[in-house]
Amino acid sequence: MSTPTRRLTVAQALVQFLSVQYTERDGVRHRLIAGTWGIFGHGNVAGLGQALLEAGEDTMPFHQGRNEQAMVHAAVGYTRQLDRLSAQAVTTSIGPGATNLVTGAALATINRLPVLLLPGDYFATRAADPLLQQLEHPVEADLSVNDTLRPVSRYFDRVTRPEALIPAALNAMRVLADPVETGAVTLALPQDVQAEAHDWPEEFFADRVWHVRRPAADPYELAEAVAAIRSAERPVIVAGGGVHHSRAEEALKALVDATGIPVASTQAGKGSLRYDHPADLGGIGHTGTAVSDDVARTADLVIGVGTRYTDFTTASHTLFQNPAVRFVNLNITAFDAHKLAARTLVCDARAGLAALTEALADHRVNSVYEAEYREGKQRWEQVVDTAFTAPDENAVPTQTQLLGALDAVVGDDDVVINAAGSLPGDLHKLWRARSPRQYHLEYGYSCMGYEIPAGIGVQQAAPDTPVWSLVGDGTYLMMPTEIVTAVQEGLPVNLVLIQNHGYASIGGLSESVGGERFGTAYRYRAADGTFSGAPLPVDLAANAASLGMDVLRAKTVRELREALATARASDRPTCVYVETDTATPTAPRPRPGGTCRSPRPPRASRPYRPARSTTARSPTAAATSELPSPKGPCIMKTITHWIDGKPVESTSGRFGPVYDPATGAQEKQVGFATVDEVDAAVASAKAAFESWGTSSLAKRTAILFKYRELLDAHRDEIAELITAEHGKVHSDALGEVARGMEIVELACGISVQLKGELSTQVSTRVDVASIRQPLGVVAGITPFNFPPWCRCGCSRWPSRPATPSC
């Protein structure tokens, strides 16, 4: 008996197959591939283009995109909103259409979010070789531009024969539906194969359900995790995106309510607890809250739930400072569970949290610890209130006041989307997430241009939910194209467009490391050739309007509030355009506890003491002379010059910020020297040289020995400064001091080093003698935080015993 078949082209068969694929979790079925985005060219128009046309919207909904990368972003926004249970496909032509997918594919795979990519490919038969846009590789004839998608795809296949589609399609669905393996999946489709007819078994088109499993915790791993939690005095949970993907928010709340363990969230995990839950500490890491980071520094057990532990979460591995700290990682992916040498709990987040709650039914953290973090949370809420509040409703809003205005307008189920710039830091610290899906930050790849297309994807997934895409002018100019798609589809996405004339975030970072905001401002060239002229006359609001959006311009805080409320009530795509006050900080810098001093890493040789409170600072914040705190103003310490043996205040009126590398918080400021101050330092050194140059070798050597003695006596203090300015741990900083002392010790042998030479009879009755003598003042120009051992090697000895100048 023959197997029933259906004769279709490869493209037609693929579309029919995709239309009957489903996921199922907890008894609820979802369509796996809910629609297809596409831009057509010669690589897919005769294959997938015709197949989608013939299938119709009921079989496979089609969405017209304007940029291939943006189509992937839209698909990512869609699947994230639906907890990875439903995804979308993206089809492109060959050549640039296909390579435009690479950035979106990297974003999807890094964030562990499923998207199916269907780029056209060159003729499998090579009947017409080379094709338009074909990459001819001299030693790999089967290579195409689609191979650039291999490293950013979780699964890749090239369907060079019709028969190959069946295993390729099944493997693609397997990976997309697997919570461990998921990410971008690429099926490269040669354009001739797409249009090739084949007799397909009817079984290929039968409904297929891919069960999304919830693996339970291994009993041994569970017992180890429970024992670690019971023995911990200061445990903290780090909630990552896996909490949301598993829909484990209620399970997390149940564990926290039962045990009192506080929760700090990554960018992907924020909203795992509602912001007003007494155990929700907010964001953690480089962009975290003061209370969250303070608890993390003193934690003796960190329980990671569904987190990848990126550098921002761990503050580049400087955050968890307790020498006794241990890690327990609950993750469905073993690769992530094993990070930081943790005890592992490899299982589904919801299943694992439920098992922990049951096993810890009689356990609760110490009441003193619980009172401590709750008090810290209350202090931080005051910080947020201050940052959100605008004293003058008629003033130009700051970025944090903009977030405050938005906070006052949104409902519990609104979705706020962002990905890049200074906003992720401000949002992570300040935003009050009221529901699991409200906070949508793409920070795995932090891709500029993600926000607008992702807003479209979220709006498709949640049609009745207000969606807000927050972008700066730099991000907007990267990819505004999908505004046209939103208008075409009638999707009422709200765009909040913030004008600050350039890359404000990276500009702040550039300034902090001495780069003077080079190449980050959107300005005309000045007479000296730099981009420091007047701001460019770019009207982004007019641009958004020209693409079909309704545009509301707001110049003051009051107008901003009104515009946001109007946008939320609209049923059309609406842009709220505002130019923010860039002369004020974009992130709050008050510090609970009222201290100006950042914590120093604890030393293993001393008893551990909790680090002092601090909060991360947005790199775009301007340097100021004060840091207010809940206990009153905290006066900024200013580093002075040292001229003629005494400190000298700068009179330039210009200052550079000095940041704590561990937290991003501004610790001090350094005054920039005037020409007169530099001249005074040089004059002092020249005057001192007269006595130095006539001093005996024995006296010079004695001075260097004294210098070495002072370094040794103050090595701990110097190491503290290195830790504060370089971000090194204390033991490494002590090593820097030791290396500097070795260089000084070498210089202590100056009497030997300065011996001259005598060569006799180099020519008839000619002797040659060389004499080494001091010739004059030497200037060493180094970066502010140059390693001290290098400074010791720059011959920057005191110009005279009591009056060095620098």
N, C-alpha and C positions, 0 to 999 in steps of 0.2 A: 504494500500500500504506500503510495507516494505521499510525501509531506506537502500540505497545501502551501503555495507560494503566492507572492504578489510582485508584479514587475514594476519597479520604480527606479528612478535614477538614484545615485548615491545621496544626493542632496535631499531628494524627496523622502528617502528612507530615513535619513537622519532626523528630519523635522518630525516625521510621524513617530519615530522612536522617542524623541525627547518629549513629545506631547503626552506620553503615557507613563512617565517616570514620576514616582512619588516617594516622599519620605514619611516615616511614621515614628512618633515618639509619644509615649504615655497614652497610646490609644488614639491619638489625633493624627490625621493624614494631611499632608501638605503637597502641593504640586512642586516637584523638584526644580524643573526649569519652567518658570512662570511666564517668560517672554523673551524676546530676542531684540537686542539693539543692533543697528546696522548702518553702515555707509557703504554704498555699492561702487565697485569699479570693475575693470575687466577681469579681475581675479575671482569675483564671486557673483556677478550679475546674472550670468547664464545658468549658474548652479543653484546656490542657496537663494538668490534673489527670486528666481522663478518658483522655487519650491515654497518659499514663504508666501508668495502671492497666491499660489494655488491652494495652499493650506487654509488660508483665511484667518481672521482674528480669533475665531472660536477655537481653532486648533492650536495656533501659536501666535499670540499677540505680538505685534511688531512696533518698535519704537525707533523713530528717526533721530539719529544723533548728528552733531556738527563737528565733533572731534573724537577720534578713536580713543584717546586716553580718557577723555571725559565720559565716554560711554562705559568704560570699565569702572570709573568712580561711581557712576550712577548705579551700576549693578552691585557694587560693594555697599553703598548706602542702603540699597533695598534689602540685601541679605542680612546685613547687621541688624536692621530694624526687626527682622523676622527670626532672629536667633539662629541663623545659618540653616534653617529648615527648608527654606525656599531660596532659589537663586535665579539668575538670569544669564543668557548667553549673549555674546558679542561677535558679530561677523564683520570682517573687513576684506578689502582687496589685498593683493600682494603689494610688496614694496613699502612705501612710506606709511600706508595705512596699517600694515602689519607691524612695522617697527614702532609706530606710535602706541601700540599696546603695551610695550615693555614696562613703562613707568607704572601704568595701572596694574599690571600683573605683579610687579614687585610689591606694590602696596597691598594687594589682596593676599599674597602669600605671606608677607611679613606679619600681617594682622590676622592670619589664619582664617580668612573669609573666602567662601567658595564663589568662583565665577568661571564660566565656560567660555573659552576663546576659540573662535572658528575662523582663523585667517586663511585667505586663499593662498595657493602656492603655485610654483611653476609647473609646466606640463610634466606629468610623470613619464610620458612617452618620449619626451624631449623632441617632439616632432618639429617644433619651432624654437630653435636654440641659437643665440640667447634671446630671451623675451625682453620686452620693455620692462625696465626696473629690475632686471635680473642681476644678482651679484655673481660674477664669474670668479670662482676661486681656482687658482691654477693647479692645486693638488688635491682638491676635494670637490669633485664634480657634483656630488649629491648634496652639497651645502646650499642652503637658501637663507635669506634674511630672517626667516622664521626661527632659525636655530638660535637667534638672540633671545628667544623666549624660553629656551631650555633651563637656564639657571634660575629663572624666576617663576617656574612652573613646578607644581607638585607632581604633575604627570604630563608627559609630552609624547605624542605619537604623530606620525605622518602617514596618512591613509593613501597608499600608492596603488591599491587594488580594491575593487568593491568588496571582496570577501574580507578584507582586513577591517572593514568598518565595524563588524559585529564585536570582535574582542576589544577593539579600541573604544567603542562607545560604552561597553559594559565596564571597562576599567575606568573610564572617565567618570561615570556615575558613582562607582564604588568610592573613588577618592573624594568627590564632591560631598558625598553623604557621610563620610567618615570624620568624626570630630577630632581624631588624632591626625589624620593625613591631610585634611582639607586645605585648600588654597586655590591658586589659579591652575586651571587645567587647560591644556592646549591640544587641539586636534587640527593639525595643518592639513588643508584640503587642496591638493592640486586641482587646478581649474578644469582640466579635461576629465579627471576622475569624478568630480562633482556631477558632471552631466552624463556620465556613463550609466546605462541601464543594466539592471541585474535582477534575477529572480530571487526574492528574499523569502525566507520561511516566515509564515504568518506568526509563529511564536515570537519572533523578534518584535512584533508590534503589540504584544499582549501587555496589559497593565502590569507594571513591576513596582513593588513596594520595597524600599530600602529602609530597614529598621535602624534607627539611630539608637544605639545601645547606651545603657547607663551601667557600666561595669562597677561592681561593688568593691569595697576595700578588701585587700588581703588581710585575713585575721592577724597574722604576725605583724604586718606593717601598722595595722590599726592599734594593736596593743602597744607597740613601741611609741607611736604618736601620743596615745593617751598617757603613757607613763611620763613622757617628756613634758606634756602640758601640766600634769599634776605636780611635777617637781619645780615648775617655773614660778618665780615670784613676780616677774614683770613681762608677761606674754603680750604680744600684739599680733593681730591678724592683718596681713597685707592682701587686700581683695583686688584681683585682677579681672581682666575681661572674661575669663572662664566662668566667673560667677554668673554673668549675664547670659553667656552662650548656653549654660546649663539650666537657666531659669532657676537659679539656686538662691535667689534673694531671700525668700521666706525661710529657707533652711538656715541661711547665715544668721538671720535675725533670731531664729529660735535658739541657735547655739550661743549667741551673744547675750540674749535675755537670760539664759540659764546660767552662764558662767561669768558674765561681766567682762569678758575679754574685749578690749577696744579694737576698733577697725579703722585702719588707714587705707586709702584707695589709690591705685595707680590711675593714670589718665583713662585707661580702658575700663577700669573697675569702679570709677566714681558713680555713685547712685546705687551701689550694692546695698547700702543702708540709706534710708531717707535722712536728709541733712540734719533734721531736728531730733534724731535718735540720740540719747545721751552718750552712747558709746561710739558714735560716728565722729572721727577726728578730722575728716576731710582728706585732701590730697597729701601724698608723701613724696619725699625726695627733694630734688633740686627745686621743684616748683611746689613743694608742699607747704602746709600750714605750720605755724610755730609749735602748736601742741602736738601735732602728728610727728614732727621731726624730733621734738624733745623726747617723746615716748620712745621713738625708734632708737635714739642714741643710748638710752639706758636699758633697753629691752634685753632680757636674758634668753628669750625664745621668740623667734619670728615664725609665724605660721602663714606661709604663702598659699593662697587659694587661687589657682588659675592665673598665675602671673609668670611672665617671662623674665622678670628682674632685669629690665633694661637699665642703662646707665642713669637715666633721670630718676628712676625709682630708687636706686641704691645710692644716689648722689655720687656716682662714679666710684662705688665701693668705699665710700668714706662715711656713710651714714650710721651703720650699726657698729657703735664704738665700744660697747661693753665687752671686755676681754672674754667673758664667759658666755657670750651669745652663741646660741645654737639655732638651727633651722629645721622646720618640718614643712615639707612642700606637698600639698595636695593638688595633684594635677592629672588630668586624663592622659597627658603626654609625658612619657617617661623621660624624654630628653630635657624637658623643663623641670620635672620633679627632682632631678638629680643635681640641679644647680646649687652652688654655694655649699657643696659637700653636705647636703641636707639628708635627714631621715626622710624617706619617701613614703607617700601614700598615693599610689597610682590608681586613680579611680575617677569616676564622674564626680563633679563638684557637689551636686545636690545629694547624691548617695553618700559621699564621704562625710559631708557636714552632718547629715542625719545620723550616721553611725557614731560620729564624735559626740553629738548631743546626747545620744542614748548612753554612751559609755561614761560620760562625764556628768551624769544626772545629779550627783551629790557633791559636785565640785564648783567652787566659785573663787575668784581672785580676792586678794586681801582688800578689805574695805578702805584702807588708807590709800592704796594704789588707785582704786576706783574713784575715790573722792579727788585724788590729785588730777587725774586726766579729765574728770568732769569739770573741775574748776578751770583747767587750761582751756577746755572747749568754750566755756562761758566767756573767758577773756578774749578768745579769738573771735567769737561772735561780735563782740564790741568793736574789734578791729574791722570786721567786715561792714558793720553798720557805718563806721566812720568813713570807710573807703567808698561806700555806695551813696553817702549823703552829700548833697550839693548845698553849701550854705547860701549860695546865691542862685536862684532859679533863672536869672537872666544872664548868667555867665556862660562862656563856652564850656561845654562839659569835658572833663577828663575821661580817659578810657574807663577807669573804674566807676565813675559816675554814670557812664553809659550803661555799664553792666547793671548798676543799681536801678536805672530807669527800666531796663528790660526785665529785671527781676520783679519789679512791681507790676508789670503788665502780663507776663506769661501765666498760664494756668498750669496745674500739676502735670498734665499730659503733653504739654508743648515740648518740642524737640529743638535743642540748640546745637548747631553744628559748627565745628571749627577744626583747623588742622595745623596752621603754621603762623609764624610771626610772634608778636609779644602777647597776643591774646591767650594762647594755651597756658602760659604761666599764670596770668591773672585769673582765668577761669578755674584752673585747678585749685588755686588758693581760695577763691572767693565765691564761686558759684554754689548756690544752695539747691542741690539736686533734689527734686520732690518725687521723682518716680524713676524706676529702673532704666527707662529709655530716654529720659529727658536730656541727659548729658552725652553728647555724641562727639567725641574728640578722636580724630585719626592721628595718633601720635607715634604709631609704630614706624611709619615712613615720613610723617610730618610733611605731607606733599602739598605745596602751594598749588592752588587751582582745584583742590578736591571739593571745597565746600559747596559750590553752586550745583554741580552735577549730583553730588551726594544728597543734597536737599531734594532734588527731583526724585531720586531713588527712594528716599524715605517717604516722600509724599505719595508715591505710587503704592508703597507698602502700607501706609496708614492714611488713607484719603481724607479722613475727617479730623486729622491732627494738625494744628498749626506748626509749621516748620520754619526755623530761623537759621539762615546761613550767615555767619559773621565773617566778614573779610576786610582786610586792609587794602589800600590801593595797590600795593605790590602784588598781592595774591589776585586781586580782581583783574589786573592787566595780564596775568598769566593765562586765564581761561574764563572769559565771560560768555563764551559761545553758547553754552546750554541755556542761557536766558531765553533764546529763541525757542528751544524745545519746550521750556516751561510755558511760554506763551501759546505755542502751538497745541500743547496737550491740555491747556486750561488748568494747570497746576498752581494753586495759590501760594507758592513758596515766597517767604519774606526774606529779602536780602538787606542786611544791615551793612552798609558800605562806609568804612571809616577812612577818611582822608588824612594822612600824615606825611605826604610828600616823600615817600621812599620806603626803604627797608628799615623800619624803626628798630626792630628787634636785633637784627644782626648789626645794625649801626651802633647800638648800645654796647654790644659785645666787642665790636671793633674798637670803640673808644676805650673800653675798660682794659684792653690789652695793648694800647698804644697805637692802634691803627687809624685813629683820628676820623672814624666813620668813612674811610676811603671807599668810594664807589658805591655808597648806599643811599645817597640823596638824589631825588628827582629834581635836579636844578640845571639851569643853564651853566655853560662854562664861563668862568670869570676871566679877567684879563691875564691871570697867571696860568691859565689852562686847566685849572681844577674845576670840579663841579660844585662850586660854591656861590654861584650867582643867584639870581631870583628864581623862585619856584616856577616850574613849567606851567604854562597856561592850559592845563589839561582839565576838562570838565567831565569827570567820570559819571556824574549824575545824568548829563545830557546823553552820554554814550548808552547808559542803561535804558534811558527813555527811547533812544533810537532803535533799540533791539526789541521794544514792545512792552517794557515794564511801566507800571505806574510809579512815579518818583515823587517822594516827599522830602523836601530839604529842611533840615533843622539846624539852626545856628546857636540855640541856647538850650539849657537843660529843660526848660518848660516846653519849648517847641519839640524837643526830642521825645518827651513823654507823650505829647499829643500825637506825634507822628507814629510812634510805635503802637499806640492804641488803635489808630486809624488803620494801620497795616494789618493788625491782627483781625480786625473786623471785616477786612476786604475779602472778596472771593476771587481776586485776580493777583497775579504775580506783582509784588510791590517792593520797591526799593526805598529804604530810609537812608538818606545820605547825610553824613555829619562830619564836620571837620573838628577833630578833638584838640584840646589844649595839650600840645606836646612839650610845654615847658615845665610840666609837673610830672611827678612819678606816675607810672602806669600800674604799679603794684604797691600795696601797703607795706610800710616798714616799721610799724609799731611793734614792740617786742614785749610780750607778756613777761612780767617780772621786772621791767624797768631797767634792764641792764644794757650797756652798750657793748659789752665784751662778748665775743663769740666763744663758744666752747672750744677747748683744746682736746685733742684725742687723749684718752687716759693712757698712762704708762703701765706696763705689766709689772714694773718693779714697785709700784705704789698702790695703796688701797684704792679701789674704784669709787669714784664719786660721781653722781649724776651731773651731766653737762648742763651748762646754763642755757636758758631759753634763747632762742633766736628764730628768725623767720627768713626765708629766702627772699631775694630781691629781684625784681624783673631787671634784666640787663638794659632795658631802655630807660630806666629811671635816671633822672638827672642828679648830679651831685648837689647836695645841700649842706648847710652848716649844722643842721639839727635833725635828729631822729626822734619824733615824739613817741611816747609810750603811755600805756594806761596809767602809769604812776607819775607822769609828768615828763617834761622835755628832757631828752638825753643829748647833751652837747657833743657834737662831732669832734673827735680828736683830729687836730691838724698836725701833720709832720712838717717840721721846720727845716731850714738849712742849718749847716754847721760851719760857721765862718770865724776864723781867728780864735778858735777855742771856745766858742759859745754859740748857743742856738740863736738863730736870726729868723724872725717871721717874714714871710714873703709879703711884698707890698704890691704884687702885680694884680691882685684881685681875681686871679685865675687859679682854679684848683682842678686836680684830677682825682677821681674816686679810687679808693683802694678797697678791693672786695675780698671777702673771705672765700677762698676757692671751694670750700666744703659746702657752703650754703648759698653763695651768691649774694649774701648780705653785704652792704657797704659798711666797712669797719672804720675807715679813716678817710682823710683826704690829704693830698700832698700839694703844697703850694708851688706854683710854677715860678721860676726865678725871673727877675727882670734883668736887663742888660747890666744895670748898675750893680746888682747883687752878684752876678757872675764876675764882673770886673773886680769887685771887692774881694771875692774868694781868690782870684788869681793874684791880686796885689798882696794879700796876706801870705800866700804860698811863696811868692817871689821874695818877700821880706824875710821869711823864715829860712829860705834857702841859703842866705848869706852865712848864718851860723851853722847850718847843717853841713854846708860844703867845706867848712874849715874844721869841723869836728874830727877827732881822731877816729880811727877804725874801731878802737876799743869802746869808745863812747857810743858809736852808732850800733855796734853789736849789743851793747847793754840795753839800748832802747828797744831793739827788736826782741831781746829776751823778755823785757818787761811787757811788750805787746803780747807775746805768747803766753805769759803768765796771766794777763788779764783775760785773754780768750778762754783759758782753762777755768779760771775762777767764775766766769759768767757763761759757761757753755750751755747751761740749762735755759737761761734767759734768751740767749741767741737762738737756741733750738725752738723755743716758743714762738719767736718772731718768724722763723722759717716756716713753721707749721701754719701760722696765720696767713703768710703771704704766698706760700708756694703750694699749700695743700698737702704737704708731706706728713706722714705719721711721725710721731715724736722720735722713734728710734732711728728712722732714716734721717731726720733733721740733725740728730746728734752725730750721725755719720758725716754729714756735710761739714759740721764744725770741726770734727776730727781731721778731715781732709784738708781743711783750711789751715789748721795748726801744723800739719805736716809741711805745708808749703812755707809757713813762717819759720819752722825749724830749719828748713833748708837755707832760708835767707839769714838765719842766725850765724851761719858759717861765712858771713860776708867778708871777714878778714882774710879768709883763704881765697874766696872768689875774686877779690879785688887785687890780688897780687899781679904785678906786671910781669913782663918777660924781657929777657936779655939774650940776644943772639950775637955771638962774636964772629968776626971775620966772614960776614955774609958776602963781602967783597974785600979786595985787598985793603987792609988797614981800615975797614969799615965795620963798626958794630951797630946793631939796631936794638933800641930799647923801646918798650911800650909801657905807658903808665895809665892806669884807670882812675879817673877822677869824676866826681859829680859835675854834670854840665849845666843842669838847670831843672826847672819844674816840669814834671810829667803829669799830663791829664789823662785819666781813665774814664771813658764814656761807656756806661753799661746800662742795660735795662733796669728798671726800678727793682724788680725781683730776681736779678741775676743771681745764680748760685754763689754763696759766700766763698767757697773755695776758689772760684774763678776770680772773685774780687781780691782775695788774698794774693793771687798770682799776678795782679796787675801793677805791682810795684807801688801801690797806693799807701805807702807808709806815712806816718805823721810827718808833716813838713817841719815841725819842730816839736819837741816833747809835749808842750802844753797847748799848742795852738794849731791843730790840724784844720784844714778847710775842705768842705765838700758841699 
